Amino acid sequence: MKNSNRIFTLALGLSLSLSVQSCNQFLDVSPQGQQTTDNYYTTADECKAAVMGCYALSDQDDWWKIDRSRMFGDAGSDDAWKGNAIAGDQREFGDFARFFWLPNNEWFDNRYTFLYQAIGNCNAGLVGIDKAPIDAALKQQLLGELKFIRAYNYFELVKGYGGVPLVLTPVSPAESMAIGRASTADCYAQIIKDLQDAAAALPEKAARLSIDKGRATKGAANAYLAKAYLYTEQWAPAQQAAELVINSAQYSLGDFDKVWSVSNPNGVESIFELNYNANQTFNLGTYLTVVMRSRADGGWGFNTPSSNLEQAFGNDPRRQWTIIKQGDNVGPKTANFDYSKYDTKLSENESGRISRKMFLPLADRPANEGNHSPLNRLELRYADLLLMHAEASNKLGQDAKALTSLNLVRARANRLSPGTVLPRTSTGAQLLSDIWLERRLELAMEGHRYYDLVRQKRLVAVMQAFNAAQATSTDPYDKGKTKPLVSATNNLFPIPTTQIQLSGGTVVQNPGY
């Protein structure tokens, strides 16, 4: 939802610019008025603009703020490497990918800082809109959206850093520095409360006007509720929340090869996604399509899939829509690049592969692609929800329900090449293993793997098995590469050094750092 936010942000920026200009040209004229948070929320349009601004601040306007850290879920696992083999290029991401995590790594600090900026704006909006003289029904919907956005941002914080300062009202910089970390349990309790409030206030996806597609819905709130319950191992509520989404009949599984496509914005499978466009004047798009593309193809070459991930697919046809490997055919030859024999630039690529999901065909690339790419970011989709339902059902001993949801996902994959992805019939512990494998394959390179391994309490064991397999790998591109520094400390990100210093020690560090 970056698009509409720019109206709000630019209005503030332009008013500041015009104020400076008027002072220079008309020094004898007194200021005619000043807009502040105290007098801003006076009309429905102002309240709507403020909400749209909160959507946009959940993604920011440049790649280094939040966008790039969406790669953490891939590179912090057995699914991907730093990718770009140039040692000095984004060294701190390379440190992350090999589990050499230091509290002064700016990637951790940027993510933490800008997620809190988004939360702070939600808090201001909640207070302002609650007092606004606008239609009661519209007010409740806007407040529901803000609670959803705040919950989304807190979820993004807590799943990485653990318990964090829980700030629910506007505070001054000085006041914010005196707030210590809440427990992980208390943070999740607040996330769940916000999502429950949002679900009660928001419309279903089908009730949204076309101009409002991509905004939070009842289904999005319930789906994130299911995820929050899953992360806190509350299996029955997780199952119930997932079934609210399933039974709403608002979502379905389209074609897998079209899920990540600029021609499929807010599609039938989309529960919540960040909306972008290719506007060339303002930064309304993502940079990740450039960041993750081959350096031979105008990209930066980061976050490249591992051979271990490719091997996990076996003959599963989802592989070709997840990974582009050296020499793969992804399009016709052009005057400048042969897409029929894709070049990953092996001399500067750690694995001879790139992500297909973040790959834009040449025809879909805007003239100035950096921060302008129109490929929406799918944060939560129906296949993810079905696999969460399957996992919760298995944990409750309801394997028949688990198999139904799991096999819906596999049946869609099988449509790509009939006979290659057959239904599962397992039960118990083996079924849980099958569900976890399905999550890896279905959601590969979408930023979930690290967080899944942590909540499954398997990060170290899986990475040790990965390292052992790499030691004997015969892959021509990444054989012998390992991530030997992984330890239990890496189950949480370090709290950034700057945040601890700014708080005067009120905010304390995670164990092991």
Secondary structure, 3 states (H helix, E strand, C coil): CHHHHHHHHHHHHHHHHHHHHHHHHCCCCCCCCCCCHHHHCCCHHHHHHHHHHHHHHCCCCCCCCCHHHHHHHHHCCCCEECCECCCCCCHHHHHHHCCCCCCCCHHHHHHHHHHHHHHHHHHHHHHHHHCCCCCHHHHHHHHHHHHHHHHHHHHHHHHHHCCCCCCCCCCCHHHHHCCCCCCHHHHHHHHHHHHHHHHHHCCCHHHCCHHHCCCCCHHHHHHHHHHHHHHCCCHHHHHHHHHHHHHCCCCCCCCHHHCCCCCCCCCCCEEEEECCCCCCCCCCCECHHHHCCCHHHCCCCCCEECHHHHHHHCCCHHHHHCEEECCCCCCCECCCCEHHHCCCCHHHECCCEEECCCCCCHHHCCCCCCCCECCCEEEEEHHHHHHHHHHHHHHCCCHHHHHHHHHHHHHHHHCCCCCCCCCCCCCHHHHHHHHHHHHHHHCCCCCCHHHHHHHCCCHHHHHHHHHHHHHCCCCCCCCCCCCCCCCHHHHCCCCCHHHHHHCCCCCCCCCCC
